[in-house]
Amino acid sequence: GAFCNGILAGLVAITAGCSVVKPWESCIIGLIAGLGYQGGSMLLSRLQIDDVVDAFPVHGVNGLWAIIAAGLFGNPDEGIGGNGVFYGGDQLGVQVVGALAIIAWTATWSICILFPLRRFGLLRLGDHFQEHGADVMEHSPAKAYNEGNDFQRAQV
């Protein structure tokens, strides 16, 4: 879980600025992404928020970090683009405005969609499903590899 999510966090974090940062800068961005993932995951656990696959720490926290990092790094004198604050540029302000717009858009639509679903009891599976697991209750076959099925017999 956490190892793979840490890798994903680094990939998410470098996506916004991958065309304008140098390799050593991408290492810093990835390192901070790993810390951001771990901190976000620990915060969700402490707040008792159910995020089984740590989607928010991976994509939310590190998507936001990616937007900010794109405004920090990228030297326009290198000819690879970018206008980062670390090189005297002014891209960070644009990135912050973009991040705030994304947060507002996401929060608005999440509230509009998820609160009514929660209000009418449609957001989660019933207790019976949760006790037995959705894989057993909803999906067929119950396990990924049925032993002795027709396909395996045909291969022998």
Phi, psi and chi 1 to 4 in degrees:
 res  aa     phi    psi   chi1   chi2   chi3   chi4
   1 GLY       -  -71.1      -      -      -      -
   2 ALA   -68.4  -33.4      -      -      -      -
   3 PHE   -63.1  -50.3  179.8   75.9      -      -
   4 CYS   -66.0  -38.9  -71.1      -      -      -
   5 ASN   -65.9  -32.9  -80.5  -19.7      -      -
   6 GLY   -64.2  -39.7      -      -      -      -
   7 ILE   -64.8  -46.6  -66.8  169.3      -      -
   8 LEU   -60.0  -39.2  -74.8  172.2      -      -
   9 ALA   -59.4  -43.5      -      -      -      -
  10 GLY   -63.7  -39.3      -      -      -      -
  11 LEU   -67.4  -41.3  -67.8  170.7      -      -
  12 VAL   -62.5  -43.6  168.2      -      -      -
  13 ALA   -67.7  -29.2      -      -      -      -
  14 ILE   -88.3  -12.3 -165.7   57.9      -      -
  15 THR   -59.4  -46.2  -59.2      -      -      -
  16 ALA   -65.2  -36.7      -      -      -      -
  17 GLY  -110.5   13.4      -      -      -      -
  18 CYS   -60.5  -26.0   65.7      -      -      -
  19 SER   -87.5   -7.7   65.5      -      -      -
  20 VAL  -123.1    0.2  -62.4      -      -      -
  21 VAL  -109.4  155.5  -60.6      -      -      -
  22 LYS   -84.6  161.9  -61.9  176.5 -160.3  152.2
  23 PRO   -56.0  -41.0  -28.6   35.9      -      -
  24 TRP   -67.5  -32.4   68.9  -92.0      -      -
  25 GLU   -69.1  -36.1  -66.5  170.6  -33.6      -
  26 SER   -65.8  -31.2   67.7      -      -      -
  27 CYS   -65.3  -41.0  -68.5      -      -      -
  28 ILE   -64.9  -44.5  -66.6  170.2      -      -
  29 ILE   -59.7  -43.2  -68.1  169.3      -      -
  30 GLY   -66.1  -39.3      -      -      -      -
  31 LEU   -62.8  -46.8  176.1   67.9      -      -
  32 ILE   -64.2  -35.0  -65.9  170.9      -      -
  33 ALA   -62.4  -42.1      -      -      -      -
  34 GLY   -61.6  -41.9      -      -      -      -
  35 LEU   -66.7  -39.5  -62.3  172.6      -      -
  36 GLY   -63.7  -41.4      -      -      -      -
  37 TYR   -61.2  -48.7  160.2   71.9      -      -
  38 GLN   -62.9  -44.5 -171.8   62.3   41.7      -
  39 GLY   -63.1  -43.1      -      -      -      -
  40 GLY   -64.2  -40.5      -      -      -      -
  41 SER   -65.0  -42.7 -178.6      -      -      -
  42 MET   -66.6  -36.9  -68.8  168.2   65.0      -
  43 LEU   -65.1  -44.1  179.2   64.5      -      -
  44 LEU   -60.5  -40.7  -71.8 -177.7      -      -
  45 SER   -64.5  -44.1  179.7      -      -      -
  46 ARG   -64.9  -37.5  174.8  165.3  -81.5 -165.1
  47 LEU   -82.3   -1.0  -63.8  174.2      -      -
  48 GLN    56.8   44.6  -63.4 -178.5  -12.4      -
  49 ILE   -97.6  128.4  -64.3  174.3      -      -
  50 ASP   -81.0  104.3 -174.6   16.8      -      -
  51 ASP  -137.5   82.9 -174.3   -0.1      -      -
  52 VAL   -57.3  -39.3  177.8      -      -      -
  53 VAL  -100.1   10.0  -64.9      -      -      -
  54 ASP    55.2   42.0  -85.6  -15.4      -      -
  55 ALA   -65.8  -40.5      -      -      -      -
  56 PHE   -67.1  -46.7  178.2   75.2      -      -
  57 PRO   -61.2  -36.9  -24.9   33.2      -      -
  58 VAL   -72.2  -55.0  170.4      -      -      -
  59 HIS   -93.3  -39.5  -62.1  -77.7      -      -
  60 GLY   -73.1  -57.8      -      -      -      -
  61 VAL   -61.9  -46.7  170.7      -      -      -
  62 ASN   -82.7  -20.6  -73.2  -66.1      -      -
  63 GLY   -66.3  -42.2      -      -      -      -
  64 LEU   -64.9  -43.3 -177.1   60.3      -      -
  65 TRP   -61.6  -38.0  164.5 -124.2      -      -
  66 ALA   -61.4  -42.1      -      -      -      -
  67 ILE   -63.2  -45.5  -65.7  168.7      -      -
  68 ILE   -67.4  -42.7  -59.2  -56.5      -      -
  69 ALA   -61.5  -34.3      -      -      -      -
  70 ALA   -64.3  -26.3      -      -      -      -
  71 GLY   -85.8  -12.6      -      -      -      -
  72 LEU   -93.7  -41.5  -62.4  174.2      -      -
  73 PHE  -101.9  170.8  -62.4   97.9      -      -
  74 GLY   103.1  104.3      -      -      -      -
  75 ASN   -94.5  116.2 -172.7  -11.7      -      -
  76 PRO   -64.5  -22.2   17.1  -24.2      -      -
  77 ASP   -73.8  -15.6  -64.9  -23.3      -      -
  78 GLU   -80.6  -12.5  -65.1  -73.6  -30.1      -
  79 GLY    80.1   10.0      -      -      -      -
  80 ILE  -106.5   10.0   58.6  173.4      -      -
  81 GLY    89.6 -172.6      -      -      -      -
  82 GLY    89.6  154.6      -      -      -      -
  83 ASN  -151.0   50.4 -167.3   18.8      -      -
  84 GLY   -70.4  151.1      -      -      -      -
  85 VAL   -60.4  -34.8  169.6      -      -      -
  86 PHE   -64.6  -15.0  -66.8  151.9      -      -
  87 TYR  -116.5   21.5  -60.5  100.0      -      -
  88 GLY    85.5    8.8      -      -      -      -
  89 GLY   -86.0  178.6      -      -      -      -
  90 ASP  -124.6   24.1   59.5   -3.0      -      -
  91 GLN   -70.8  -24.8 -174.5   66.5   33.0      -
  92 LEU   -59.3  -41.2 -176.3   59.7      -      -
  93 GLY   -59.5  -43.4      -      -      -      -
  94 VAL   -63.9  -40.9  173.7      -      -      -
  95 GLN   -65.7  -39.7  -63.0  -59.1  114.7      -
  96 VAL   -65.0  -43.7  169.0      -      -      -
  97 VAL   -60.9  -42.4  169.8      -      -      -
  98 GLY   -62.1  -42.4      -      -      -      -
  99 ALA   -62.8  -43.6      -      -      -      -
 100 LEU   -63.5  -39.1  -67.6  173.5      -      -
 101 ALA   -63.8  -42.4      -      -      -      -
 102 ILE   -64.8  -42.8  -69.0  167.8      -      -
 103 ILE   -62.0  -45.2  -69.7  168.0      -      -
 104 ALA   -63.2  -44.7      -      -      -      -
 105 TRP   -61.8  -47.7  175.9  -93.5      -      -
 106 THR   -66.2  -43.9  -55.5      -      -      -
 107 ALA   -63.9  -43.1      -      -      -      -
 108 THR   -60.8  -50.8  -60.2      -      -      -
 109 TRP   -69.9  -33.4  -78.9  106.5      -      -
 110 SER   -63.7  -43.8  -66.0      -      -      -
 111 ILE   -63.7  -45.7  -70.7  167.5      -      -
 112 CYS   -62.7  -31.8  -70.4      -      -      -
 113 ILE   -96.3  -47.0  -66.6  169.4      -      -
 114 LEU   -79.2  -35.9  -63.9  176.0      -      -
 115 PHE   -63.2  -45.2  -81.0  171.0      -      -
 116 PRO   -61.8  -38.9  -25.0   34.1      -      -
 117 LEU   -61.5  -42.4  -72.4  174.3      -      -
 118 ARG   -65.8  -42.0 -176.7  176.1 -178.7 -171.1
 119 ARG   -59.1  -38.6  170.9   74.4  173.6   95.6
 120 PHE   -95.4   10.3  -66.4  110.2      -      -
 121 GLY    70.7   27.2      -      -      -      -
 122 LEU  -106.1    3.9  -59.4  171.8      -      -
 123 LEU   -82.7  -31.4 -169.7   58.0      -      -
 124 ARG  -122.3  158.4  -63.6 -175.1   67.3  109.3
 125 LEU   -70.5  157.6  -65.6  172.2      -      -
 126 GLY   -66.7  166.6      -      -      -      -
 127 ASP   -58.5  -39.2  -69.0  -20.7      -      -
 128 HIS   -60.5  -44.0 -177.3   68.5      -      -
 129 PHE   -65.1  -41.7  -86.2   74.9      -      -
 130 GLN   -68.7  -35.0  -69.7 -174.9   41.3      -
 131 GLU   -66.8  -40.1  -72.2  172.3    8.7      -
 132 HIS   -94.1  -18.9  -68.2   91.0      -      -
 133 GLY    95.0  135.5      -      -      -      -
 134 ALA   -64.8  -31.2      -      -      -      -
 135 ASP   -60.2  -45.3  -72.3  -19.0      -      -
 136 VAL   -70.9  -41.0  172.2      -      -      -
 137 MET   -79.9  -34.2  -60.8  -62.6  -66.5      -
 138 GLU  -109.2  -34.9  -82.7  -67.6  -49.4      -
 139 HIS   -99.9  147.8  -55.4  -67.3      -      -
 140 SER  -132.8  135.0  176.6      -      -      -
 141 PRO   -71.9  166.0   27.6  -32.2      -      -
 142 ALA   -66.0  -25.6      -      -      -      -
 143 LYS  -128.9  157.5   51.1 -173.2  175.2  176.0
 144 ALA   -65.5  -36.4      -      -      -      -
 145 TYR  -123.5  105.8  -57.7  100.8      -      -
 146 ASN   -78.7  127.0  -80.2  -23.4      -      -
 147 GLU   -77.7  135.3  -63.7  171.5   10.1      -
 148 GLY    77.6   23.8      -      -      -      -
 149 ASN   -78.8  171.6   64.2   21.3      -      -
 150 ASP   -61.7  -36.5  -67.8  -26.0      -      -
 151 PHE   -63.0  -43.9  178.6   76.4      -      -
 152 GLN   -67.0  -38.3  -75.5  178.6  -26.1      -
 153 ARG   -64.2  -36.3  -76.1 -169.9 -151.2  118.1
 154 ALA   -68.7  -25.8      -      -      -      -
 155 GLN   -78.7  -19.1  -64.0  -64.7  -41.2      -
 156 VAL   -76.9      -  175.4      -      -      -
